[in-house]
Amino acid sequence: MKISIVIPTRNRPKLLKKTLENLSKNNFFFKEIIIVDSSTINTSLNINDFPFLRNKIKIYNSKPSISKQRNIGLRKVNKKSEYVMFLDDDVIFKKNAFKNMHKFLINNKLYAGIGFNLITNERFFFENIKKNKIFELFSIYNKIPGVVTNSGWHTKAINLKENTEVKWLPTQAVIYKKKFIKNYKFEELFGRYSYLEDLDFSYNIAKIGKLIINHDAKYSSNNVVERNFFIFGLKEVVNRFLFVKKNKLNKINFFFGIFFLIIRNIIFIFINNYKFIYRFIGNILAILLIPFGSKNIQKFLD
């Protein structure tokens, strides 16, 4: 199929190699792989290790920023490509994931974006709490998977048992029809880590076309991202506020959501991990910085 895959990576050569090994076994599915590397260590890739991909891999360098790297990849996509697939460098696809997605794409031409189905064994204790009616009352959360509430919070869509239409898609493993995204790019104001860049991008695409997750195209990810630090505490508030402001969502409900977020982080400090105190401090500082404007805050963060 006329699919271009865009993979941003940074200092994770082993994970990237495993991902490429997986893609090498599914060579029928795509025409090219665009790797955008912002590594600070030697992560030189030996193309000869992947004989079936040798003529398909293109590598570009970038400053560190997931949004910026994805945007570079978008600009480098072959003009003849019909689809663009965004893929993280730590994804493990389940058996027949690509065959099932291939079949879905052939039989479903109308969707603007199609996500793979994340299968995880993680227990999301607070995910169940957020399904409480109080959170639904303040439009902070919702029982429906894959929706975006009026407060700017989004619900997870994982371990799905059936094809599910959604209002946002994660960029871990997702395919977009190129004609729907040609006038869009990832928000670079979200900074290096670019937290919520996939929410912002896909939510805007959902305004012009339908999004869906194919439950038969399954994947997992064993890489755990550490988020119990000060800068992430800043970003999870500031980036969410930027998303709410940009999409003209309800700022009052957003601040209700922030209140519950801070309470959650305080609870984690006492019952789970003392490092959450750094994240909590970041949350508080972010609230104080919001009046200074999102652009000025991001300059401070990066």
Secondary structure, 3 states (H helix, E strand, C coil): CCEEEEEEECCCHHHHHHHHHHHHCCHHHCCEEEEEECCCCCCCCCHHHCCCCCCCEEEEECCCCHHHHHHHHHHHCCCCCCEEEEECCCCEECCCHHHHHHHHHHHCCCCCEEEEEECCCCCCHHHHHCCCHHHHHCCCCCCCCCCECCCCCECCCCCCCCCEEECCCCCCEEEEEHHHHCCCCCCHHHCCCCCCHHHHHHHHHCCCCCEEEEEEEEEECCCCCCCCCHHHHHHHHHHHHHHHHHCCCCHHHHHHHHHHHHHHHHHHHHHCCCCHHHHHHHHHHHHHHHHHCHHHHHHHHC
